[in-house]
Amino acid sequence: MKRMKLRTSTTRLTSVGLLLILVVSSFLLSGAVSSLSSPVPIGPRRRFIDLGGNYTEVGGEGRLIVKTWASFGGFPGGFLGEFPLSGVNISIRGATSLALAALTFSGTFELPIDPGEYSVAINDQRFHLSTAVNILPGEVTEVDVLATRQLHPITFYEAVDRDSSGWLTPWETMSAVTDSGIQPVNKSTALFLEVLRPPYPYTFPNLTVTAKGQPFRVAIILLPQETRLSLLSLDQRGPVVWLTLRPVESIKISEGMGLGIAFYKPSYGVFTHAA
């Protein structure tokens, strides 16, 4: 009889223990399920999941896009509109880091990048500029650059042609007079000597393009020649400016040829939008 009572007590104790474990497990399980009603991090890129199976990512990469264009107007017969620039150098630097990227691109540059503050420098043979940008997660930051060509005709020039070759060489200088509108330039401004002559249209008689049912002949218009100049001095005299210049490379000139001085004025805008 005593053994029977011991077994009954042991059986009851075991039943109570199992019940207690079941209650505790149910409580813990309900707590875990209820915690899934709020987002739970699942991975190194800080992704979050909710009970509906929807994924939301925060702290992801942003994207930087830089577009460089030029307006080449300013001479008789010149192209109208804007055209992408080629051979542009870009350097991107973080607020507390070394250069992140330094490379050459044409037209449009695009880079996935971590969120944060950056300095973007754009260098071209025609202009230099830099700006600060703020990259946001999941957003596109776009820097649009437009270099507008400014042309100032030369009303008088004098150059030394020692061997009567008709060439102005890099070791010779020339004096030129133009209007006072060129006054903002300085020795760091990229200047170009341009030969002013009418454009030469070349047509291809056997090549046509049809647009809206109408045939058009294809033509190419050649741009005037530009040669890089070094500015040695600038002296404003009333409504005109006298410049002392030296060409970076040899250029063919002749008496009576129309010449002009061109430079490029950059402008830009920074825009942020959804990816």
MOGIZI-V869940 format. One record per residue. N is the residue number from 1. SS is DSSP state (alpha for helix, beta for strand, coil for the rest). PSI is psi in degrees with one decimal (* if undefined). BURIAL is I if it has 24 or more other C-alpha atoms within 12 Angstrom, else O. Layout:
n = {N/N}
ss = {SS/SS}
psi = {PSI/PSI}
burial = {BURIAL/BURIAL}
//
This chain:
n = {1/2/3/4/5/6/7/8/9/10/11/12/13/14/15/16/17/18/19/20/21/22/23/24/25/26/27/28/29/30/31/32/33/34/35/36/37/38/39/40/41/42/43/44/45/46/47/48/49/50/51/52/53/54/55/56/57/58/59/60/61/62/63/64/65/66/67/68/69/70/71/72/73/74/75/76/77/78/79/80/81/82/83/84/85/86/87/88/89/90/91/92/93/94/95/96/97/98/99/100/101/102/103/104/105/106/107/108/109/110/111/112/113/114/115/116/117/118/119/120/121/122/123/124/125/126/127/128/129/130/131/132/133/134/135/136/137/138/139/140/141/142/143/144/145/146/147/148/149/150/151/152/153/154/155/156/157/158/159/160/161/162/163/164/165/166/167/168/169/170/171/172/173/174/175/176/177/178/179/180/181/182/183/184/185/186/187/188/189/190/191/192/193/194/195/196/197/198/199/200/201/202/203/204/205/206/207/208/209/210/211/212/213/214/215/216/217/218/219/220/221/222/223/224/225/226/227/228/229/230/231/232/233/234/235/236/237/238/239/240/241/242/243/244/245/246/247/248/249/250/251/252/253/254/255/256/257/258/259/260/261/262/263/264/265/266/267/268/269/270/271/272/273/274/275}
ss = {coil/alpha/alpha/alpha/alpha/alpha/alpha/alpha/alpha/alpha/alpha/alpha/alpha/alpha/alpha/alpha/alpha/alpha/alpha/alpha/alpha/alpha/alpha/alpha/alpha/alpha/alpha/alpha/alpha/alpha/alpha/alpha/alpha/alpha/alpha/coil/coil/coil/coil/beta/beta/coil/coil/coil/coil/coil/beta/beta/beta/coil/coil/coil/coil/coil/beta/beta/beta/coil/coil/coil/coil/beta/beta/beta/beta/beta/beta/beta/beta/beta/beta/coil/coil/coil/coil/coil/coil/coil/coil/coil/coil/beta/beta/beta/coil/coil/coil/beta/beta/beta/beta/beta/beta/beta/coil/coil/coil/coil/beta/beta/beta/beta/beta/beta/beta/coil/coil/beta/beta/beta/beta/beta/beta/coil/coil/beta/beta/beta/beta/beta/beta/beta/beta/coil/coil/coil/coil/beta/beta/beta/beta/beta/beta/beta/beta/coil/coil/coil/beta/beta/beta/beta/beta/beta/beta/beta/beta/beta/beta/beta/beta/beta/beta/coil/coil/beta/beta/beta/beta/coil/coil/coil/coil/coil/coil/coil/beta/beta/coil/coil/coil/coil/coil/beta/beta/beta/beta/beta/beta/alpha/alpha/alpha/coil/coil/coil/coil/coil/coil/coil/coil/beta/beta/beta/beta/beta/beta/coil/coil/coil/coil/beta/beta/beta/beta/beta/beta/beta/beta/beta/beta/beta/coil/coil/beta/beta/beta/beta/beta/beta/beta/beta/coil/coil/coil/coil/beta/beta/beta/beta/beta/beta/beta/beta/beta/beta/beta/beta/coil/coil/beta/beta/beta/beta/beta/beta/beta/beta/coil/coil/coil/beta/beta/coil/coil/coil/coil/coil/beta/beta/beta/beta/beta/beta/beta/beta/beta/beta/beta/beta/beta/beta/beta/beta/beta/coil}
psi = {-41.1/-38.4/-36.2/-41.9/-37.1/-43.7/-38.5/-42.6/-41.3/-40.0/-42.1/-39.5/-41.3/-41.5/-42.1/-40.0/-43.7/-39.3/-41.7/-42.1/-41.2/-40.7/-45.4/-42.7/-41.4/-40.0/-44.9/-40.5/-41.9/-36.7/-39.4/-41.4/-42.4/-30.3/-21.7/-7.9/-17.5/153.7/146.0/128.6/136.4/60.8/168.1/-19.8/17.4/44.0/153.0/146.2/146.3/177.6/-23.3/0.6/11.0/140.1/135.6/132.3/129.7/155.8/17.1/-179.0/154.7/-172.0/135.4/129.1/129.5/126.1/131.5/123.8/160.3/144.3/115.3/23.6/176.7/11.4/154.9/128.4/10.7/158.6/142.5/154.6/-172.6/144.1/143.5/144.0/147.3/157.0/34.9/136.4/137.0/141.9/128.9/127.9/131.8/162.9/-33.3/25.6/171.2/-179.3/129.2/-38.4/141.4/105.4/176.4/138.0/170.5/126.8/-78.3/134.3/135.4/135.5/123.4/137.2/146.5/149.0/147.6/-176.7/134.4/155.7/128.0/120.9/130.4/121.9/131.4/161.0/-16.1/-26.6/168.0/138.0/160.4/153.3/158.8/141.7/151.9/110.4/125.8/148.5/131.8/9.8/157.7/124.5/121.8/130.3/113.4/120.2/132.2/122.5/112.8/125.9/129.0/129.1/131.9/110.7/143.7/122.2/-21.1/139.2/156.6/124.5/148.5/121.6/85.7/-36.0/11.8/38.0/-16.7/9.9/138.4/117.6/163.4/-17.6/4.0/160.9/162.3/149.2/139.1/148.3/131.7/-176.1/163.3/-7.5/-15.5/-2.7/-35.7/-15.0/157.1/-172.2/-17.0/-6.0/135.7/111.8/151.1/133.9/127.5/133.5/117.5/110.8/156.7/149.3/152.7/107.1/129.5/120.7/152.9/102.3/-26.6/4.4/115.0/155.3/136.4/126.7/122.9/39.3/0.4/131.1/142.0/137.8/141.4/134.6/151.1/130.7/124.3/134.6/150.3/158.0/138.1/135.0/129.9/139.1/151.8/130.1/119.4/-38.0/157.7/131.3/113.3/130.0/91.8/-128.6/-1.2/165.1/130.9/130.5/140.5/122.4/156.3/127.1/146.5/-28.6/163.5/144.5/139.7/121.0/156.7/160.6/135.5/-6.3/135.5/133.1/155.9/162.2/125.9/148.3/167.5/127.0/112.6/146.9/157.1/162.6/148.1/125.9/144.4/132.5/169.3/150.4/*}
burial = {O/O/O/O/O/O/O/O/O/O/O/O/O/O/O/O/O/O/O/O/O/O/O/O/O/O/O/O/O/O/O/O/O/O/O/O/O/O/O/O/O/O/O/O/O/O/O/I/O/O/O/O/O/O/O/O/O/O/O/I/O/I/I/I/I/I/I/I/I/I/I/I/O/I/I/O/O/I/O/O/O/O/O/I/I/O/O/I/I/I/I/I/I/O/O/O/O/O/O/O/I/O/O/O/I/O/I/I/I/I/I/I/I/I/I/I/O/I/I/I/I/I/I/I/O/I/I/I/I/I/I/I/I/I/I/I/I/O/I/I/I/I/I/I/I/I/I/I/I/I/I/I/I/I/O/I/I/I/I/O/O/O/O/O/O/O/O/I/I/O/O/I/I/I/I/I/I/I/I/O/O/I/I/O/I/O/O/O/I/I/I/I/I/I/I/I/O/O/O/O/O/O/O/O/O/O/O/O/O/O/O/O/O/O/O/O/O/O/O/O/O/O/O/I/O/I/I/I/I/I/I/O/O/I/I/O/O/O/O/O/I/I/I/I/I/I/I/O/O/O/I/I/I/O/O/O/O/I/I/I/I/I/I/I/I/I/I/I/O/I/O/O/O/O/O}
//
